[in-house]
Amino acid sequence: MMHTTRRQLLAGAASLPVLSAALPLLSMAASPASAQTPSGQQVPGLYRYKVGDIEVTAVNDGARTFPLPDGFVKNASREQVNAALEAGFQPKDTLSVQFNPLLINSGGRLVLIDTGNGPQSAGAPVGRLMANLNWAGVKPSDISTVVISHFHGDHINGLRTTDGGLAFPNAEILVPAAEWTFWMDEGEMSRAPEGLKANFENVRRVFKDIDSKVSRYEWDKEIAPGLTSVATPGHTPGHTSYVLASGNGKLFVQSDVTNVPVLFATNPDWAVTYDMDAAKAAETRRKVYDMLAAERMQMSGYHYPFPATGFIEKDGAGYRVVPAQWNPVL
């Protein structure tokens, strides 16, 4: 039979305040009710990494999943596309396209590259940029510069709020000069095939009455601290990519040089339906990817699987994407 001494009782009593103070912390850590994101909903789409001294945050705007349309790849059969999807461990006859704007923090100055799909109805799979910026502790008024790569809706529609106001009220908006010249040309609009007219109209809707906020930049210029514009036409006439450089770090922001990588990195001569000049887009794609493979430079792809960053290596007649290693600390 065990006998507890007075000394043991006193020692046990002395430890109780410490244990009782620790118990709520243990309870909070273990309780799923304390999580801010309920089960069944995705956690915030944010991933931070460093390029030299510059902090980069991939901010996911969501993803669209839809049946594979006929002609999504203009110069490949459905059977070839399905074979490429299967080789990339994707379901046949289905496409998933992700959207990943980038937030750059350079010395406290916040620069956003592209703005996502813009406001959507409740429960939509895209249009999540603002919610994810909020998770990151960034208010729209904190953004000092918005850089636009090209004028497709999934890159510019987020410039406007639901009521048509400016989504980033304090930001200067930087756009490629060649892109602005093309899409704002009334002659180009009048000659455009029917399928492009809606994009011309959308460009005018987004940029209406904000000329004073918009500055046009040329290629091969540093347009924000550490961020240099690079000509990558073909997808659109003024399509632009960027090199972000700081110290020994470099990141190539490829915008839409490729769309879904399991299709168009593996098969760089394939033309996505959105490529306005398919031959030029393929030429640009090979030039960029040969450079990335040779220099072993990290890249970011707007439509790449989140967190949308990795490396390119040559693989036969095409290229292979090697994901960047996830880093738990900056």
QUIJO-V326447 format. One line per field, one symbol per residue. ss: DSSP state (A for helix, B for strand, O for the rest). burial: I if it has 9 or more other ideal C-beta (glycine too) atoms within 8 Angstrom, else O. A space follows every 10 residues. Layout:
# QUIJO-V326447
ss = ???
burial = ???
This chain:
# QUIJO-V326447
ss = OOOOOAAAAA AAAAAAAAAA AAAAAAAAAA OAAAOOOOOO OOOOOBBBBB BOOBBBBBBB BBBBBBBOOO OOBOOOOAAA AAAAAAAOOO OOOBBBBBBB BBBBBBOOBB BBBOOOOOOO OOOOOBOOAA AAAAAOOOOA AAOOBBBOOO OOAAAAAAAB OOOOOBOOOO OBBBBBAAAA AAAOOAAAAA AOOAAAAAAA AAAAAAAOOO AAABBBBOOO OBBBOOBBBB BOOOOOOOOB BBBBBBOOBB BBBOOOOOOO AAAAOOOOOO OBOOOOOAAA AAAAAAAAAA AAAAAOOBBB OOOOOOOOBB BBBBBOOBBB BBBOOOOOOO
burial = OOOOOOOOIO OOOOOOOOOO OOOOOOOOOO OOOOOOOOOO OOOIIIIIII IIOIIIIIII IIIOOOOIOO OIIIOIOOOI IIOIIIOIOI OOOIIIIIII IIIIIIOOII IIIIIIIIOO OOOOOIIIII OIIIOIOIOI OOIIIIIIII IIIIIIIIII OOOOOIIIOO IOIIIIIIII IIIIOOOIIO OIOOOIIOII OIIIOIIOOI OOOIOIIOIO OOIIIIIIII OIIIIIIIII IIIIIIOOII IIIIIIIIII IIIIIIIIOI IIIOIIIIOI IIIIIIOIII IIIOOOIIII IIIIOIIIII IIOIOOOIII IOOIOOOOOO
